[in-house]
Amino acid sequence: MIKLYNTLYRKKQIFKPLKDKKIGLYTCGPTVYLYAHIGNLRTYLFEDILRRVLEYNKYKVKQVMNITDVGHLTSDADTGEDKLEKGARRENKTVWQVADFYTKHFKKDLKNLNIQEPSVWIKATDTIKQQIDLIKTLEKKGFTYKINDGIYFDTSKLKTYGRLWGSKIEKIKQEMKAGARIKMVKGKKNPTDFALWKFSPKKVKRQMEWDSPFGVGFPGWHTECVAMGVKELGIPFDIHCGGIDHIQIHHTNEIAQSEAAYNKILARFWLHGEFLLLNKGKMSKSKGNITILDDLIKKGINPLAYRYLCLTAHYRSQLIFSEQNLQASQNALDKIYNKIQELKTKTIKPINKKEIKLYQDKFLKLINDDLDMPKALALFWKVLNSKKLSNNEKYFLALDFDKVFGLNLNNIKKQDIPKKIKELVKQREKYRIKKQWEKADEIRKEIEELGYNVEDTKKGTKIN
């Protein structure tokens, strides 16, 4: 039994797919005008864990991920310019070149993080016809109006608008009204109304624009995801995922269009991942305080150490990013790799299937409780450190659990003990020789905080 927190109803619910053993999963993909930062990548890691958990439960998952290569404006208030057009001017390239470059880089990031590629990649620019058809349907049903800069969705015509907001619905509406006094597009009827189709500016030739029954222009960001999701998965489909920042506007507007056009909510379950935080707030491209995966790799960090770090926090909890906790994750990962290598080379004994099943059942219960990776990771360490389980049983369970963790344990090489750890061990040994036990214990604690254990044996100090 799988329980997932459904933002639509603000509670955990038992998940059952629409079709027996087949699941339709839509994961909001990147806007490819710039590199994805590690905060963005935390969302894709959570979605990968979700897919792995579903597959561990023997479901067949059709995952669709979109590439937003047009229509995402620099402001959520339907103002500003298209991020791709702005990116092209910044880099002195065509928008197509910009989109292609950052799409390829994003896919490289996924590979480095051992994130499975989706079953289907789909570009916004490849579904312009479907988006126009959706807008025509909304137009026929009386949910649209035209102003100088485009075709808009009239949210006052939909009584259920704001389903994802829950008890905060009135507060959010007031906040949007307050902001609209300054930023609202001239002609918009309501602050919550949003663009379905934006007209190309007069006397300006955009690189990405299309003819339509409404006029030459380009689609709105929220319209794209509805059209792409319905095209590949039908309506409704099982699960829609994204970052928590999509709740208030993007996903709310997706649901509004699907209800208005099809009288159905786009997806049955809506899952959202929390922010990765720096000491001074969330990581943001607009603030310029971003770290990309390449930055970590240049510092000698294994990308899977960042994956491990994300496993240590629940996807619905904020995660603080720092050099210290990243290094601790790198050390923990090195320790795991060395342990797995050690288990692999030791004498193999028969597996006690009953004992294995007991641990697998515990693991399944944890991951099926809204993807509780921190507790599942604690069980994993318990297995590795068990004195009851044989080496072969530990190895078997580690590889089995890794089908969900994705730390690539079936393809590793023995890791060197970090230089810092070796230096600390030498320093501790000096204190031990001088019988300065308190100082030696302080260093032992420091080593343990970095993810390593010190064992004093007759043959000398052993690090593991």
Beta strands, then each sheet from edge to edge (+ up, - down):
strand 1: 2-6
strand 2: 11-15
strand 3: 22-27
strand 4: 60-67
strand 5: 120-123
strand 6: 144-147
strand 7: 150-153
strand 8: 194-199
strand 9: 217-219
strand 10: 237-243
strand 11: 267-273
strand 12: 276-278
strand 13: 281-282
strand 14: 319-320
strand 15: 454-457
strand 16: 460-463
sheet 1: 1+ 2-
sheet 2: 5+ 4+ 3+ 10+ 11+
sheet 3: 6+ 7- 8+ 9-
sheet 4: 13+ 12- 14-
sheet 5: 15+ 16-
end
